[in-house]
Amino acid sequence: MAHYNSASTVPSVPIPSVTITNVRSNIYAGSPPRGPKLNTSDDEPVSWKSFGDTHYGPKHPCYPYWLKYEEEAKDKHRKRLANSVPDPYIEPPQFKMPDKDLICKWNKCHLLSLPKELRLQIWAEVLTDASISELRVGIFREPSSPYLRHPRPAARKFNVSLHRNASVNINLLQVNRFVYEEALPILYESAQFAPWDLEGLLPRFLDSLSPFARTNVRRIKLRLPAQVTAPTLRLDPSRPFFHWAITCAQVAKLNGSLQEVEIEGDWTVFDKESNRRAILSPLCKIKAAKKFTPSPKDSATQCDYHEEFQKLLAEVELYLKGIAQTRKERTEADHLLNRAAAELRRKQEIETQKEEEEQRESRGAGSINDSSEMQGWQRFAEANIRNMQQDLEAIPGIKQFETELEAHNMPEASIEDVAHRVGTNYEGRIFNEYGARLLIQMRKKKKEEEETSDDWDLVSVRIGASTPRARPASVISKASSDDTAWTGMASTIWGKDDSSNKGDESDAESESWEEL
């Protein structure tokens, strides 16, 4: 007989081996199902632990009884593992497919196996009420008045304006995604969302919806801002129109799915032109059909507000189109002007680059250009000299003038030599006579060097038709020793007397002579 102490330990006893078939090692690794499942077996979920973590203690200090208890526990766990349902939170490779495994095969859902037309009728019966054509959902702010602090975030509240014969069973949408995507459009088809507060309430409501639900919003109802018709409550005149424009911009984001927008309010708001533009201009951005519903106090009057509202909308749309066209033309003109300015700047840059390149090239080849310019100037000067010589040769008497000028600049000895070398022609005869007289005059000047310092100038021209044959007696210098000898000469040599007054008189009388 084996003895046991008070501790709960178990002695090492040989245990027969037990084999578990059709069970994977990792099939029970994870938490059990946490909620009801669709299309599963009728067995209730069983909470169990891992086989290795189970502790078995003997109830009686008897070896056969303890061994029998352990084998029964293993058989019990083996049966539970064979009939258990795979956990959906485990990865797909870790559990068996119900369509292929006969042991874990799920039961088929007969509701989803019906044709789509029948399923849609069932969803309509559950989510709609035939006694009421539309479901108006009012969206309010909670709390309605602003608070400095709030203990907890505000809960969303929805209000149904009309009493229904049957309640809206939206629990159907929580079955699975397939039912949700098929039944939600039916619910939203008959629902009209009406935010009663325009100060940022609709954007928060739309953000709370899923992307699929947001694309199924079909109808929205907007109320005109009450502050426009209540002057005592208007602190800032532009504030209600600002929130109105923000709300219309949020509604315009639903243009792909939105079908109708209903506007409710006081018709007297449209009496002022500024109010009409401030309210109708944001509405023109909404592409869905727009309908105006008067307030209860205006509904008693016999007036077709819908037609008047459509006329006002058409006028504002035409005004906005004109502004858009003007803005487009101005943008195109600015674009063309910018292009022309850019083209002009580009041409100027090209010209500047060309000038810089030419300057760099001229700097690199400056010596070559300088030499070529000097050669050009030299050729030009030589051509001018030749032209001047030709012009001088064409003047009558120029050769006689050059001969007299040359003799005047020669010394005494050279004058005598030149006189003998000149021929007996007419010009030579003139030169001999002139040279002799000039020689006599120069010798006199040597003798009277201390007494007089007069200089003689030689201005000789050849006798022409325009020159008189004899000079007046007053012109001939009175200091000359032989006055008659000068009258038959063609020479224009004349000297200054010792007295300056006599020279001045001769200068005055010589003005009648030709200027050479």
PASE-395332 format. One record per residue: residue in three letters; x negated, y, z of N, C-alpha, C in turn. Coordinates in steps of 0.001 Angstrom, whole numbers, plus 500000, padded with zeros to 6 digits. Atoms other than C-alpha are relative to their C-alpha. Layout:
ALAXYZXYZXYZ ...
% end
This chain:
MET499139498814500000500000500000500000499103501236500000 ALA500807498782500120498663503324499039500479501024500999 HIS499697498948499028498518506118501570499810501357499345 TYR500035498643500560499148509763500692499899500999501131 ASN500094498925499009498236512843502594501065501051499713 SER498972498962500134500296515972502960499833500841498738 ALA500184499213501226498748517526499880500794499397498868 SER499160500443501114500703517259496649499176499459498849 THR500822500535501078497807515793494677500365498566499732 VAL499679501364500421498220512549492778498690499278499753 PRO501255500742500232495490509870492858499909499544498559 SER500233500459501371493938508649489660500510498600499849 VAL499362501301500214496173505800488519500049499770498511 PRO499913500262501454495963504131485113501430500127499499 ILE498669499756500563498950505327482976500020499422498607 PRO499907500560501363500096503434479911500166501121498970 SER499933498987501061499726505373476640501394500055499405 VAL498670499767500565502893506877475158499818500739498679 THR500104499396501333503230507768471423501300500706499659 ILE498835499198500391505590510563470237499930500183498505 THR499977499948501465506537510348466575500869501164499518 ASN499223498951500681507903513016464134500007501334500765 VAL500089498732499263506762515896466345498615500590499764 ARG501275499313500194504055518428465485499500500577501316 SER500590499501498759501652519733468066500359501453500266 ASN499734498572499805502512523375467475501453500364499773 ILE498611499680500295506247523091466877500710500595501202 TYR499354499443498811507110523993470452499129501103500617 ALA500816498889499493504491526744470797500727501307499743 GLY499274498742500157506544529852471371501194500046500921 SER498845499808499124509587531232473135501231499379499361 PRO498763500593500543513005529589472723500882501070499388 PRO499062499013500569515844531277470806500616500859501088 ARG499512499056498998517052534400472612501444500408499790 GLY498629499598500260520499534781471117500691499008499091 PRO499266500911500888523203533068469074499525500142498561 LYS500444500042501384522329532074465533501155499591499106 LEU498989500333500993524456531881462428499547498777499217 ASN500268501191500811524709528584460487499028499053500698 THR500848500936499263523081526420463196500872498878500533 SER499260501136499443524067523212464896500744500430501251 ASP499173499683498833526481523093467765499275499766501309 ASP500725500247498753523807522095470264499620501308500658 GLU500375498803499269523186524631472949498480500095500077 PRO501458499877499889519671526063473132499519499486501347 VAL500561500625498807517530524224475627498717500717500348 SER501240499390499534514853525925477675499070498903500482 TRP500952501041499654511782523743477976498603500591500016 LYS501384499588499898508087523994478659499129499047499202 SER500931500859500715505026522538477038499819498687500752 PHE500118501324499390504446518840477647498803499936500947 GLY501185500039499150500984519400479085500139500832501250 ASP499845499131498831502205522061481536500975499441501034 THR498997500560499080504860519825483173499305499249501138 HIS500564500656498816504008518711486714501054499045500585 TYR499091501032499471505591515537488012499458499522501347 GLY500372500463498661505511514662491695500880498829500438 PRO499193501176499573506669511344493199500947500367501132 LYS499035499800498922509785511376495334499839498969501130 HIS500165501045498987508796508221497192498586499454499884 PRO501386500506500079505305506913498076499945498563499547 CYS500005501361500553505758503908495884499484500081498573 TYR500661499908501299503618503332492853500928499637498856 PRO499133500325501150506206501542490558501070501065499766 TYR498954498995500166508864504145491230499440501279499368 TRP500618498778500548506533507034490463499687499856498525 LEU500311500240501403505432505474487186501269499964499153 LYS498739500057500716509026504800486133500584501409499806 TYR499484498631500096510011508412486833499263500789498919 GLU500781499274501003507194509733484649500370499552498595 GLU499621500493501321508164507523481698501392500500499604 GLU498671499474500306511819508634481921499933501486499624 ALA500147498575500326510760512278481903499434500184498596 LYS500563499892501348508684511739478772501035499662498939 ASP498944500342500963511616510042476996501014501139499865 LYS499047498897500034513893512939477913499471501164499158 HIS500598498919500796511490515496476444499900499613498541 ARG500101500444501383511059513409473334501330500156499286 LYS498681499839500606514801513450472642500323501484499768 ARG499724498572500157515037517189473190499191500605498844 LEU500827499486501089512185517920470792500513499550498645 ALA499492500514501272513775515762468101501247500745499552 ASN498740499332500340517115517665468238499941501533500133 SER500091498544499791515812521209468842500032500740498662 VAL499912499131501182516353524078466370498709500823499906 PRO501244499226500104513232525854464971500218501459500395 ASP499946498616499531512520529241466463499784500949498816 PRO500196499087501139513024532072463904498831500966500188 TYR501107499082499761510267534125465559498652499376499682 ILE501249500672500357507639531494464639499772500183498513 GLU500320499834501402505848531878461327500574498853499184 PRO499354501035500819507408529912458415499227498696499896 PRO500673501307500118504638527284458087500073499156501255 GLN500039500730498741505155526265461737501307499290500329 PHE498770500750499728508708524951461507500494499368498712 LYS499518500785501127510602522616459245501129500728499287 MET498938499409500785512889523743456428501287499215500224 PRO498762500742499685516508522896457269500606499309498786 ASP499408500642501176517426522077453661499326498677499656 LYS500745501206500352514772519350453411499917498998501138 ASP500091500885498845514721517965456911501404499581500408 LEU498664500493499652517739515787457628500295500143501482 ILE499773499914498559517220515973461367500406501419500399 CYS499757498601499635517196519786461538500846500731498960 LYS499201499356501031519647520503458693501095500855500627 TRP499005499081499472521880523532459337501345499755499335 ASN498654500087500559525581523680458822500233501127499000 LYS499745499037501058526826525572455730501082500979500430 CYS499027498959499672528689528947456130501044500040498883 HIS498943500038501015532014528655454310500451501405499598 LEU499581498640500332532725532433454472499133500590498883 LEU500898499449501010529684533369452436500019499208498708 SER499917500794501227530364530591449943501204500375499142 LEU498849499559500782533581532315448815499549500910498862 PRO500345499053501073533599534355445559499896501429500537 LYS500257498635499547532506537974445828501289500805500083 GLU498755499243499972535984539340445013500778499733501276 LEU499286500338498768537525537474447932499286500568501219 ARG500743499451498864534761538545450277500242501501500130 LEU499763498560499934535282542206449349501385500319500542 GLN498661499789499443539003541926450100500014499758501502 ILE500067500276498557538190540422453469499331501165500723 TRP500670498863499352535750543257454265500927501225500042 ALA499086498862500022538398545821453244501093499860501054 GLU498973500207498979541011544267455523499450500238501394 VAL500588499857498668538607544346458436499606501453500283 LEU500594498685499777537107547826457937500918501166499662 THR499108498905500391540026549880456554501398499737500519 ASP498606500077499572543640550603457397500866500496498850 ALA499153499636501137546274550652454669500927501161500322 SER499094498911499641548414553156456605499340501375499866 ILE500733498733500110545709555865456380499044499881498819 SER500805500091501222544070556602453041498532500324500247 GLU501390499602499766540918558214454442499719500065501487 LEU500470499966498621538912558118457624499139501252500173 ARG500733498760499774537794561541458824499180499864501269 VAL500933500167498888534739561368461047499453501373500353 GLY500506498710499539534041564525463047498688499837500747 ILE501323500052499384530460565188464113499863501235500875 PHE500086498906499049530054567279467254498635499988500675 ARG501240499886499241527168568482469384500290499699501467 GLU499840500364498592526742567036472867498682500301500731 PRO498885499200499494526532569016475056500366501125499033 SER499509498996500938528601571611473268499342501357500204 SER500649498722499716526893574569474984498528499746500314 PRO501431500217499760523112575048475253499662499989501484 TYR500476500118498633521338574078478463498488500233500017 LEU501440499854499853517927574978479759499330498640500138 ARG500520501350499805517335571398480847501164499024499958 HIS498980501047500053519203568180480298499382498725500547 PRO500633501173499355518653565035482355499691498871499025 ARG500217501103500936518892562643479385500397500462498597 PRO499636499604501373519138562841475604501481499810499743 ALA498567500028500291522585563485474217500349498761499194 ALA499530501185500720524526560466473034500850500428498811 ARG499205499698501193526115560412469585501467499650500272 LYS498569500220499832529877560735469603500698500273498685 PHE499223499860501223532304560301466736501469500089500377 ASN498599499765499708535902561444466671500825499669498769 VAL499072500350501072538694560012464548501231500880500165 SER498940499003499878541289562679463789501387499380500005 LEU498673500613500104544229560387462927500000498636500676 HIS499871501306499343545498557384464845500217498922498952 ARG499947501102500958545130554099463037500824498862500581 ASN499267501189499558547296551024463154499057498885500402 ALA500991501030499682544191548834463275498666500686500250 SER501298499415499666540827549603464805498956499615498952 VAL501096500257500935537658549747462774499040499028500666 ASN500864501042499440535736546544463452498636500045499298 ILE501322499881500618532210547595462636499044498924500496 ASN500866501097499559530842544567464479499677499044498861 LEU500263500867501150531100542754461166498682500360499320 LEU501233499567500661528158544816459891498748499479500694 GLN501147500493499253525894543264462541499752498512499815 VAL500167501449500185526231539696461278498642499703499380 ASN501297500140500668523333539774458811499891501090498930 ARG500241498944500989521839541972456128500873499827498770 PHE499184500219501193523799540364453317501402500572500190 VAL498665499472499715527134541193454930499945501520500172 TYR500141498553499794525880544663455911499946500741498662 GLU500133499314501286524884545632452359501240499850499131 GLU498805500204500810528112544269450907501225500689500585 ALA498806499443499362530597545683453452499875501488500308 LEU500149498590499644529096549104454266500551500945498928 PRO499395499092500985530042550751450907501514500078500086 ILE498539499971499861533676549771451539500402500906501156 LEU499693499147498858533635551487454929499751501472499670 TYR500336498616500308531946554658453615500834500562498848 GLU499176499527501111534226554825450568501211500773500505 SER498800499354499461537182555866452741499689500978501125 ALA500375499135498876535214557948455280499606501382499488 GLN500364498616500288534890561734455217499305500572501228 PHE500802499505498889532123563194457383500155501517500077 ALA499705498578499805532916566616458856499203500526501183 PRO500730499368498887530238568410460908500641501340500359 TRP499342498771499573531950571135462936499002501061500455 ASP501040499045499620528680572797463903498963500032498878 LEU500908499869501140526459574160461124498558500269500397 GLU501350499638499577523383574976463201499137498753500158 GLY500928501129500001521223572013462225500596498689500436 LEU499395501248499537523757569329463131500029498941498904 LEU499920500976501085524211567681459727498648499369499669 PRO501282500664500254520468567132459090499643498950501040 ARG500291500994498958520116565370462436500874498764499835 PHE499124501153500213523112563179461649499523499156498816 LEU500465500756501165521781562226458209498688499276500284 ASP501253500670499658518362561435459664500227498772500858 SER499712501173499166519982559009462094500507498816499189 LEU499512501088500844521396556955459197498837499297499317 SER501000500751500758519472554259457394499987500490498554 PRO500018499564501411518363554958453797501136499410499176 PHE498893500604500753520965552514452494501324500665500342 ALA498752499339499604523768554140454516500058501425499459 ARG500013498629500504522670557623453404500376500058498525 THR499650500019501426523037556640449751501455499622499752 ASN498597500378500160526636555523450370500964501057500522 VAL499119498911499566527972558834451717500671500583498762 ARG499236499573501174530736559824449283500674501359500179 ARG499229498776499795532650562730450861499543500694501274 ILE500405499161498867531744565598453189500945501194500054 LYS499143498842499782533880568368454662499222501039500797 LEU500711498905499353532375571749455592500985501100500372 ARG499201498866499547533941574582457552499200501287499841 LEU500659498710500129533163578199456762499615500523501380 PRO500422499506498679531223579914459572501023500956500591 ALA498986499173499338533657581426462060499457501369500387 GLN500560498708499587531231584228463000500203501082498946 VAL499810499001501048531882585914459642501295500766500213 THR498691499371499794535528586631460517500200500500501417 ALA499895499537498616534850587453464192498886501005500264 PRO501074499006499848532890590742464339499488500133501423 THR500453499822498622532769590770468131498962498954500383 LEU500938501066499661530783587522468184498747500031499135 ARG501129499969500926528350588474465441498872500849500578 LEU501169499289499512525046589354467023499049500321498850 ASP500851499813501171522991588885463845500852499718498767 PRO499110500240501146524959589337460576499509498904499070 SER500524500993500941522634587050458602499895498605500591 ARG500190501309499380522553584180461100500981498950499488 PRO499086501049500490525761582350460048499740499629498548 PHE500283500317501404524870582635456359498715499191499859 PHE501245500771500042521388581279457067500269498522500279 HIS499698501400499676522695578103458734500917499381498943 TRP499155500508501087525321577782455998499141499572498807 ALA500879500347501119522597577797453341499181498753500310 ILE500770501192499626520544575206455275500872498756499896 THR499094501152500069523564572901455560500299499624498557 CYS499736500298501417524382573214451843498780499377499328 ALA501209500599500572520760572422450984499861498540500414 GLN500037501399499567520966569225453071501042499165499266 VAL498967500732500742524208568246451340499565499798498554 ALA500447500115501393522608568904447934499027498850499804 LYS500896501151500121520079566142448677500753498707499710 LEU499186501198500240522969563650448362500698500057498655 ASN499325499851501294523810564633444772500107498688499240 GLY499935501263500723523087561122443550501196499150500369 SER498886500842499543525858559504445618501237500795500399 LEU498872499199499528528088562396446743501016500206498883 GLN498921499868500979531459562615444993500844501252500206 GLU499099498872499744533429565416446700499549500743501248 VAL500279499141498850532820568359449034501224500882500210 GLU498823499200499652535775569986450784499576501149500902 ILE500315498799499219535482573547452116501283500497500637 GLU498836499536499246537897574679454804499636501282500736 GLY500257498756499292538198578186456213501004501072499647 ASP499127498850500205539796581613456114499696500620498635 TRP500189499458501343540360583020452604499542501457500016 THR500392498583499937539767586595453751498482500191500031 VAL501464499886500005536054585817453966499503500450498637 PHE500446499704501358535822586186450176500407501394499525 ASP499615498655500420537172589742450163498778500872499696 LYS501217499226500224533676591239450401499101499274499003 GLU500858500594501037531344590695447470498741499389500602 SER501202500548499367528333590168449735500280498653500642 ASN499645501290499410530147587372451587500199498940498925 ARG499779500984501070531172585726448314498671499435499502 ARG501285500491500505527600585550447064499250499194501054 ALA500723500711498946526199584463450445500573498620500256 ILE499367501300499741528709581582450697500025499132498752 LEU499835500803501213529186580495447081498676499666499321 SER501290500296500644525554580700445927499389498696500503 PRO500505501312499573524392577805448174500871498841499533 LEU499130501088500458527453575798447099499721499617498555 CYS500275500316501406526399576036443449498880498986499846 LYS501055501005500070523395573832444238500535498583500139 ILE499389501321499832525768570952445044500683499625498695 LYS499473500422501298526623569020441867501337499273500101 ALA498737500723499842529630567175443322501179500957499850 ALA498781499199500116533231568341442897500279500715501317 LYS499757499168498816534196571148445293501475500396500049 LYS498579499715499788537649571746446743500138500892501224 PHE499784499086498888538884574578448963501333499689500661 THR498792500232499207541390573976451748500168501173500958 PRO499841498842499116542830577051453517500221499560501435 SER499755500262498586543037577268457267501504499922500253 PRO498554500138499751546418576504458902500776501312499933 LYS499260498734500048547329580201459145500172500499498562 ASP499866499596501397546774580680455384500777498997499167 SER499300501023500783548489577481454315501460500353499772 ALA498591499635500169551925579093454731500210500908498797 THR499857499095501142551278581646451974500026499222498704 GLN499860500653501300552244580701448431498907500537499058 CYS501126499589500846548935580998446658499187498771499643 ASP500819501119500454546878578611444598498538500336500295 TYR501366499682499601543619578890446479498967499202499202 HIS500972500836500717542009576093444508499567500657498688 GLU500356499353501264542180577940441159499187501271500239 GLU500768498793499687540994581204442708498577499652500443 PHE501326500424499544538145579360444363499129499563498825 GLN500759500431501174537093577789441055499563501196499151 LYS500389498796500746537123581231439356498809500700500659 LEU501120499373499299534881582670442044498712499203499823 LEU501184500842500212532535579716441689499419500195498607 ALA500478499809501375532359580200437912499271501338499856 GLU500670498694500079531495583899438324498618499964500653 VAL501294500068499315528739583161440812499014499135499216 GLU500892500837500810527338580376438629499472500762498788 LEU500456499187501131527232582759435650498965501031500451 TYR500969499026499466525464585353437791498657499335500299 LEU501246500711499693522911582790438972499274499566498731 LYS500645500368501265522297581620435396499290501198499380 GLY500664498801500520521559585206434345498707500302500744 ILE501224499774499217519095585588437197498933498973499641 ALA500969501039500360517484582264436307499390500255498623 GLN500523499701501337517196583293432634499007501164500050 THR500928498873499857515624586615433598498692499559500643 ARG501210500494499352513209584847435911499167499151499045 LYS500723500828500970512324582382433152499276500857498972 GLU500645499115500979511663585140430609498827500749500628 ARG501094499290499339509586587044433130498815499065500235 THR501087500962499797507612583918433913499261499718498702 GLU500649500231501291506980583255430221499158501206499586 ALA500776498801500342505899586876429694498720500083500829 ASP501203499994499159503547586663432654499005498943499540 HIS500889501065500478502204583391431297499264500427498733 LEU500647499532501229501555584910427867498975501094500298 LEU500935498939499635499955587964429456498738499431500634 ASN501170500622499369497705585793431567499142499275498970 ARG500767500670501044496750583741428525499225500998499146 ALA500699498983500791495926586898426539498817500578500774 ALA501108499479499191493854588252429411498870498985500105 ALA501035501037499929492054584931429733499240499883498682 GLU500665500056501307491365584867425979499063501193499812 LEU500855498819500103490021588426426124498748499849500863 ARG501170500228499144487784587543429056499054498977499389 ARG500847501017500621486558584481427179499185500596498851 LYS500727499366501100485657586559424109498904500927500528 GLN501010499124499423483885589116426250498824499209500562 GLU501080500838499489481917586371427947499139499458498867 ILE500765500505501147480942584927424555499104501099499436 GLU500808498895500505479795588350423338498849500332500947 THR501065499734499030477871588915426547498903498950499916 GLN500996501060500138476169585553426169499168500177498737 LYS500752499772501234475240586347422578498998501140500171 GLU500917498886499776473763589696423599498825499587500876 GLU501092500458499143471772588057426366499038499100499237 GLU500873500849500802470476585417423948499154500830499039 GLU500771499145500902469472588124421454498912500756500749 GLN501016499309499212467689590040424190498864499067500379 ARG501064500958499680465815586923425266499150499686498780 GLU500766500261501212464855586190421671499117501187499628 SER500804498821500322463703589785421144498824500146500958 ARG501115499956499057461626589625424313498934498974499647 GLY500967501031500360460012586390423150499236500340498740 ALA500652499652501267459216587758419666499828501503499882 GLY500144498548500020458538591390420637498821500463499183 SER501198499589500748455016591560419158500225499902498506 ILE499743500175501433456191590230415800500895501112499489 ASN499091498941500425459006592748415637499300501357499965 ASP500709498717499968456692595644416623499112500173498773 SER500878499902501170454180594868413858500805500205498722 SER499178499831501194456926594541411269500585501405499921 GLU499482498639499998458425597872412343498918501013499602 MET501093499084500362455010599623412079499699499949498510 GLN500233500118501436454490598258408593501104500695499208 GLY498904499322500678457916599506407581499861501514500048 TRP500202498555499891457213603002408925498823500488499129 GLN501151499614500825453828603083407140500381500083498526 ARG499548499962501392455404602237403804500918501198499744 PHE499100498856500147458074604867404385499216501312499936 ALA500816498774500010455428607563405143499241500156498685 GLU500713499919501276453401606709402047500934500408498870 ALA499041499619501041456493606960399876500367501473500103 ASN499691498578499828457322610371401380498854500892499507 ILE501150499198500459453783611639400689499955500062498479 ARG499991500003501466453991610573397059501103500912499452 ASN498903499132500458457355612290396681499658501477500182 MET500383498608499765455982615496398207498962500471498984 GLN500992499619501005452990615493395851500636500232498639 GLN499313499803501280455251615061392862500788501300499981 ASP499244498751499944457433617943394024499080501211499920 LEU500943498879500048454403620214394539499413500192498606 GLU500536499880501353453015619437391098500999500628499049 ALA498978499406500870456306620499389568500139501502500189 ILE499895498555499764455964624046391051499015500715499083 PRO500937499276500882454440626540388487498992500822500794 GLY501063499240499357451070628086389518499407499347501207 ILE500498500656498807450370625518392233498517499667499886 LYS501412500336500177447023624559390687499109501225500223 GLN500767498783499774445790628191390629499924500320501480 PHE499981499746498556446870628556394262499044499071500737 GLU500903500941499349444971625445395268498544500360499729 THR501383499628500332441840626661393395499554501204500801 GLU500335498813499224441898630077395059499854499681501477 LEU500091500375498592442528628489398441498708499255500283 GLU501251500739499820439570626178397962498808500943499976 ALA501100499039500064437302629088396921499958500901501215 HIS499942499156498810438448631154399873499368499320501208 ASN500540500739498867437392628422402283498535499619499809 MET501392500379500257433978627908400640499037501079500496 PRO501019498990499679430732629626401753499556500741498748 GLU500402499162501126428944632215399486499260499217498932 ALA500783500755500982426492629842397832500884499101499163 SER499122500908500730429206627338396929500922500753499063 ILE499136499223500888431341630135395427499296500274498684 GLU500742499746501226428618631021392934499861498746499158 ASP500112501261500740428153627366392034501312499655499314 VAL498691500328500589431843626888391451500302500906498841 ALA499741499058501099432010630015389291499265499595498737 HIS500740500451501181429311628641386960500573498707499448 ARG499501501299500463430938625174386883501364500089499366 VAL498657499877500575434411626423385969499875500380498543 GLY500077499773501439435032626557382238500383501414499608 THR499674498680500545435771629530379993501478500154499692 ASN498568499896500265439469628884379937500609501134500797 TYR499315498854499384441995631317381155499918499936501515 GLU500043500130498549442143629936384701498587500190500517 GLY501391499804499564438355629811384913499591501453499956 ARG500328498586500088438053633410383785500585500772501181 ILE499373499343498845440422634495386439499216499698501255 PHE500737500376498804438480632560389036498657500729500071 ASN501291499290499989435158634189387951500180501442500448 GLU499767498612499622436541637669388204500334500110501477 TYR499616499951498585438122636917391519498821499671500893 GLY501153500373499180434993635221392833498999501127500120 ALA500958498883499934432808638200391910500487501069500953 ARG499455498976499113435084640636393635499978499520501458 LEU500015500528498638435362638341396632498592500008500571 LEU501387499994499526431588638089396829499570501401500421 ILE500331498612499655431187641882396772500655500387501318 GLN499274499634498779433815642216399461499360499356501225 MET500607500692498868432135639656401693498662500626500382 ARG501271499339499694428773641410401358500237501320500727 LYS499659498774499292430374644694402386500361499712501455 LYS499561500340498641431861642978405407498820499670500884 LYS501186500264499203428452641838406495499329501291500452 LYS500633498739499659427116645353406343500805500743501032 GLU499153499234499075430030646852408183500591499085501082 GLU499511501006499043430354644011410674500300500620501353 GLU499798499372498712430034646249413617501136500999499968 GLU498997498952500087432460648835412323501420499448499807 THR498647500534500282435346646716411132500015498495500215 SER499815501454499778436673643282411948501234499477499280 ASP498796500425500733439365643011409357499743498687499280 ASP500063501280500726440080639620407821500799500120498731 TRP499317500021501290441109638998404288500715498672499837 ASP499202501205500265443801636614403337500151499836498518 LEU499867500330501415444124634905400062501358499413499758 VAL498699500518500400447569634495398595500057500162498508 SER500139499927501447447208633718394926501063499165499349 VAL499032500724500803449844632693392446499690500250498553 ARG500165499821501436449807632232388786501011501018499500 ILE499101498980500530451268635090386697501177499315499342 GLY498793500567500574454872634174385867500895501085499472 ALA499062499042500585457855635787384256500620500885501053 SER499350499230498954459324636876387585499053500902500748 THR500986499183499280456083638525388823499658501227499169 PRO500353498795500779455405642156387782498531499966499608 ARG501357500009500524452286642769385711499065500877500820 ALA500852499106499211450953645596387922500693500334501293 ARG499452499655498692451463646336391603500054501499500151 PRO499960498554499785452450649801392748498727500471500667 ALA501249499440499454449625652143393691500021500073501499 SER499917499909498546450935652424397211499689498689500678 VAL500215501308499399450606648724397766498536499663500063 ILE501419500329500044446960648553396772499306500706501157 SER500702499433498847444701649120399700499174501201499590 LYS500729498767500273443289652654399734498547499910500419 ALA501390500154499576440102651438401363499129499386498938 SER500788500635501060439077649675398181499214501057499233 SER500869499065500726436236651291396221500442500204498570 ASP499589499908501404437667650589392770501477499693499917 ASP498561500226499995441454651077392723500513499554498659 THR499503500349501333441885650730388966499735498557499638 ALA500322501400500338440311647317388916501076499042500463 TRP498989500900499451443249645767390906501285500016499203 THR498699499875500658446047646939388631500217498974498918 GLY499835500977501079445401644521385785499825498581500447 MET500243501352499477444918641510388048501321499329500370 ALA498838500789499544447360638764388772499817499483501405 SER500272500492498654445809638206392154500857500734501013 THR499211499418498897447804638856395304499168500183501238 ILE500863499810498836444779639289397517500080501445500418 TRP499945498638499491445118642302399672499462499985501405 GLY500641499923498695443367643485402754500621501060500851 LYS499509499023499035444091645499405821498977501108500152 ASP500878498866499791442702648991406176499570500069501443 ASP500451499832498631440859650134409215501100500542500868 SER498899499415499220443867652093410254501192499063499976 SER498834500886499912446781649984411459501234500626499414 ASN498824499343500556449269652582410300500077499803498509 LYS500019500210501428448185652249406699500401498572499651 GLY499586501400500245448543648521406909501484499818500146 ASP498559500122499806452068648865408207500752500567498827 GLU499321499422501153452985651160405305499917499079498800 SER500126500936501131451619648721402773500900498789500173 ASP499114501142499745453578645897404440501437500351499685 ALA498628499591500277456792647842404203500248500141498525 GLU499812499813501430456238648674400532499942498693499230 SER500129501301500694455450645052399650501228499114500143 GLU498810500824499815458913643823400596500719499756498696 SER499340500187501294460052644276396999499381498881499184 TRP500665501091500731457621641583395853500645498661500319 GLU499419501352499832458575638014395440499349499290501179 GLU500488500732498831458247635951398561499570498610499564 LEU500559501287500441456044632951398010499867499077501184 
% end
